[in-house]
C-alpha cells in the first residue's frame, strides 16, 4: 500500500467526487478509479458507495479514512524530523493538551523555546487525556499535557508545580454562585455535567462519598469548552477544573473539601527522539515549571 494511493483516497473522500478529485490530483479519472478499485481489492473491503454524481464512504471506508489520515500525519512528521539545518535545530513538535491551567504555563515554555529556536514548528492538538495518550502511543503526538488522575507508568514525565482545583461552573445569577465554597450536599438537587473519564469519575465519587448515589447527572463531557452553552441553556452545572473559568455570565466556585489535580507533561519511554524534540525536552528539564 503506497502513501501516494492513500493521498488519492483522502482527496476523493474530501471532494466526494472522483472526477473533481482527479482534476485536483492532475491525473485522469480512469487512472484514479483504477487505483481505488485496486485499493479495495488489496484490503478486501468496499470503501465507497458509488452514486451517479458522488460517492459516499462505507463504514469500512470511514475507518480506513481515519487510519489513512494518521499515516499521512506520521509521514509529514518524519519529513519534518529529518529536515535538518546545518546550523539550527529544525523540525515539528506536536503537542496534545487538554483544557487545564497547565496549558498557560506550557504556552510560556513553548513561546520562550520558539524564540531561541525559530526554525522549530509546533502543532497543538486539543483533546482529553485518554485521547492524547492514544495519540502518543500511535506516534501522532510527541508530547502530551495530561491532567491527573492519569496512568503515566509507561511514559517519561515531568509534573508541573502548580496545582489546579476542581469546582463547579454555574450561571452567575444562581444561588450556588453566591457561595464561596461548594460542599457535596450542596449539589444533591442539581443537574450535573460530569467528565466521562473513568479515573476522574472515581476521584469525584470519592469526593462525594455517601452523596454520590443521589446525584442527578444530566450529561457527560470530554472537553469543557462547549459546556458553556449547555450551562447557559440550563442543562445543568458543570463539575470541572478551574481552567474553563473566565466566561461571561458564569461563575466558578471551588470545592470544600478541596479537590486538586496537577498537570503532567509526558513523552514515550525508550523512544528515539528527533533533534527538535530532544532539545525541547532538555529545555523543559532545565526550567522549573
C-alpha positions in Angstrom: 0.0 0.0 0.0 1.6 3.2 -1.1 1.3 6.6 0.6 0.6 8.1 -2.8 -2.6 6.0 -3.1 -3.6 7.0 0.5 -3.4 10.6 -0.6 -5.5 9.8 -3.6 -8.1 8.1 -1.4 -8.2 11.1 1.0 -8.6 13.6 -1.8 -11.6 11.6 -3.1 -13.2 11.5 0.4 -12.7 15.2 0.7 -14.3 16.1 -2.7 -16.9 13.3 -2.7 -16.4 13.1 -6.4 -13.9 11.1 -8.4 -13.8 13.4 -11.4 -13.1 16.5 -9.4 -10.5 14.7 -7.2 -8.7 13.5 -10.4 -8.6 17.1 -11.7 -7.1 18.3 -8.4 -4.5 15.5 -8.4 -3.6 16.1 -12.0 -4.3 12.5 -13.1 -7.0 11.1 -15.3 -10.3 9.9 -13.9 -9.9 6.3 -15.2 -6.4 6.2 -13.5 -7.9 7.3 -10.2 -10.8 4.9 -10.4 -8.4 2.0 -11.1 -6.2 3.0 -8.1 -9.3 3.0 -5.8 -10.5 -0.4 -7.1 -7.0 -1.9 -6.6 -7.0 -0.4 -3.0 -10.4 -2.1 -2.3 -9.1 -5.4 -3.7 -5.9 -5.2 -1.6 -8.0 -4.5 1.6 -10.7 -7.0 0.7 -13.5 -4.5 1.6 -15.7 -1.9 -0.2 -14.7 1.6 0.8 -17.2 3.6 -1.3 -20.8 3.6 -2.2 -20.7 4.9 -5.8 -23.7 7.0 -6.9 -24.5 8.9 -10.1 -22.8 12.2 -9.2 -21.0 11.5 -6.0 -19.5 8.8 -3.7 -20.1 8.0 0.0 -17.9 6.2 2.4 -19.0 2.8 3.7 -18.4 2.1 7.4 -15.2 0.4 6.4 -14.3 3.4 4.3 -14.8 5.7 7.3 -12.4 3.6 9.5 -9.9 3.5 6.7 -10.0 7.3 6.3 -9.1 7.7 9.9 -6.2 5.3 9.6 -5.0 6.9 6.3 -5.1 10.3 7.9 -2.9 9.0 10.8 -0.4 7.5 8.3 -0.1 10.8 6.3 0.4 12.7 9.6 3.2 10.4 10.6 4.8 10.8 7.1 4.7 14.6 7.5 6.3 14.3 10.9 9.1 12.1 9.6 9.8 14.7 6.8 9.9 17.5 9.4 12.1 15.4 11.8 14.8 14.9 9.1 14.6 18.3 7.6 17.9 19.3 9.3 19.6 22.7 9.0 23.4 22.6 9.4 23.4 25.4 11.9 20.0 25.4 13.5 17.6 22.8 15.0 14.6 22.3 12.8 11.5 20.1 12.8 7.9 19.8 14.0 6.9 19.1 17.6 3.3 18.0 18.0 1.8 18.6 21.5 -1.5 17.2 22.7 -3.1 19.1 25.5 -6.3 19.2 27.4 -8.2 22.1 28.9 -6.2 22.9 32.0 -4.4 25.8 33.6 -1.2 23.9 32.9 -1.6 24.9 29.2 -1.0 28.5 30.4 2.5 27.5 31.7 3.2 25.2 28.8 2.5 28.0 26.4 5.0 30.2 28.1 7.7 27.5 27.8 6.9 26.9 24.1 7.0 30.7 23.4 10.4 31.1 25.0 11.8 28.0 23.3 10.4 29.1 19.9 12.2 32.5 20.2 15.5 30.7 20.7 14.8 28.1 18.0 12.7 29.9 15.4 13.0 27.0 12.8 11.2 24.6 15.1 7.4 24.5 14.3 4.7 23.4 16.8 1.4 21.8 16.2 -1.1 22.0 19.1 -3.9 19.4 19.3 -6.6 19.8 22.0 -8.1 16.6 23.4 -8.8 14.9 26.7 -6.0 12.9 28.5 -7.2 9.5 27.2 -7.2 10.6 23.6 -3.8 12.3 24.0 -2.3 9.0 25.4 -3.7 7.1 22.5 -2.1 9.5 20.0 1.2 9.3 21.9 1.2 5.6 21.5 0.5 5.8 17.8 3.2 8.4 17.3 0.9 11.1 16.1 1.7 13.3 19.2 5.3 13.8 20.5 4.4 15.3 23.9 1.2 15.2 25.9 0.0 17.6 28.6 -2.2 15.4 30.8 -4.4 16.2 33.8 -4.2 13.8 36.8 -5.6 11.3 37.7 -3.9 9.5 34.8 -1.8 6.4 34.5 1.7 7.5 33.3 3.7 4.4 34.2 4.8 3.8 30.6 5.9 7.4 29.9 8.7 9.7 30.8 7.2 12.7 32.6 7.6 16.0 34.3 5.0 17.2 36.7 4.1 20.9 36.9 4.4 22.5 40.2 1.1 24.3 40.1 -2.0 22.5 41.3 -5.4 23.0 39.8 -8.6 23.0 41.7 -11.9 21.4 40.9 -15.2 23.2 41.4 -18.5 23.9 39.7 -19.2 26.3 36.8 -22.7 27.8 37.1 -24.7 30.7 35.9 -23.7 33.9 37.8 -27.2 34.6 38.9 -27.7 31.2 40.6 -27.8 30.6 44.3 -24.7 28.4 44.1 -22.7 31.2 42.5 -23.1 33.2 45.7 -21.3 30.6 47.8 -17.6 30.8 48.5 -17.2 27.0 48.6 -19.3 24.1 47.4 -19.8 21.1 49.6 -21.1 17.7 48.4 -24.6 18.1 49.9 -25.0 21.4 48.0 -25.2 19.5 44.7 -27.8 16.8 45.6 -30.7 18.6 43.9 -28.7 19.9 41.0 -28.4 18.6 37.4 -24.7 18.0 36.9 -22.4 17.8 33.8 -19.6 15.4 34.6 -16.3 14.3 32.9 -16.6 11.0 31.1 -13.1 9.9 32.1 -13.2 6.8 34.3 -10.3 7.8 36.6 -11.8 11.2 37.1 -15.2 9.8 37.9 -13.6 7.6 40.5 -12.0 10.7 42.1 -15.3 12.6 42.0 -17.1 9.6 43.6 -14.6 9.6 46.4 -15.1 13.3 47.0 -18.9 13.0 47.2 -18.8 10.0 49.4 -22.3 8.8 50.6 -23.9 11.6 48.5 -22.7 10.2 45.1 -25.6 7.7 44.7 -28.1 10.5 44.9 -26.6 12.7 42.2 -28.6 13.7 39.1 -26.1 13.5 36.3 -27.6 15.1 33.2 -24.7 14.6 30.8 -21.1 13.6 30.5 -18.4 15.5 28.6 -14.9 15.0 27.4 -13.8 18.7 26.9 -15.1 21.7 28.7 -15.3 24.5 26.2 -18.7 23.6 24.8 -20.1 23.2 28.3 -20.6 27.0 28.4 -23.6 26.8 26.0 -25.3 24.0 27.9 -24.9 25.7 31.2 -26.3 28.9 29.9 -29.3 27.0 28.4 -30.0 25.4 31.8 -29.0 21.7 31.1 -27.1 21.8 34.4 -24.0 23.0 36.2 -20.5 21.6 35.3 -18.3 19.8 37.8 -14.9 20.8 36.3 -11.5 22.2 36.6 -10.9 25.9 37.2 -9.3 26.2 33.8 -12.6 26.9 32.0 -13.5 29.9 34.2 -13.3 33.4 32.9 -16.6 33.0 31.0 -19.1 35.9 30.9 -22.2 35.3 32.9 -20.8 32.2 34.5 -19.0 31.8 37.9 -16.5 29.1 39.1 -16.8 28.1 42.8 -14.2 25.8 44.3 -15.0 22.7 46.3 -14.8 22.0 50.1 -13.1 19.7 51.0 -10.6 20.8 48.3 -10.1 18.6 45.3 -7.0 19.3 43.3 -5.2 17.9 40.2 -1.9 18.5 38.6 -0.8 18.7 35.0 2.0 16.5 33.8 4.0 16.5 30.6 4.7 13.1 29.2 6.6 11.5 26.3 7.3 7.9 25.3 9.9 5.9 27.1 12.7 4.2 25.2 11.9 6.1 22.1 14.4 7.8 19.8 13.6 11.5 19.8 14.0 13.9 16.9 16.7 16.6 17.4 14.0 19.2 17.9 12.1 17.1 20.5 15.4 16.2 22.3 16.3 19.8 22.6 12.8 20.7 23.8 12.8 18.0 26.5 16.2 19.3 27.7 14.7 22.8 27.8 11.8 21.5 29.9 14.1 19.7 32.3 16.3 22.8 32.7 13.5 25.1 33.6 11.3 25.0 36.8 7.7 24.5 35.9 
